[in-house]
Amino acid sequence: MKEKSKEHSLKEMKLIMTCLTIICFCCTFITIFQNAILCFELGTNRAAIDAGKAAASEQFIWQAFPQGITLLSMAVCSVFIYLMLRNVKRNLIFVRANANLIYYIGLIIEFNGILQAILNEFAPVTNPRQTYMIYILIGVFIIFIGYLFQIGIRMKEEQELTI
């Protein structure tokens, strides 16, 4: 009975890890797709730019730059999540490397939110999608989870030394 439930939980864990990997890379590709759409818009607005309307070019830059920062953040976070998932598949779950990766993911998301807020404040173009607050809150939450993970690892190490 125990072996069957252990086998079931192992299959469930592999399924969850596969789903998380797919979701992670889908988020990255969605951001890449959004940047491609912005580049397409730049190409269609090229006639307006050539006609001497620099406002269209400036508006594109103020839209594309924050998207590029978010794309870079998502790509780095995707790599870190992949490294964590690889560690979990190797049965290295409560290790400092995973705690550090969680902490770094939180920092990257936090800095992305802060940069988005700064760019939104100084941009001459208004951005109706003010998602920077969500990035800031999620970043703080993930940093907190990373610290909890580190505390748990320290407690595990102390318990192993006690036994």
Summary of the structure (lengths in Angstrom):
residues: 163
radius of gyration: 21.1
end to end distance: 28.8
largest distance: 77.0
contacts: 448
relative contact order: 0.10
helix: 87%
strand: 0%
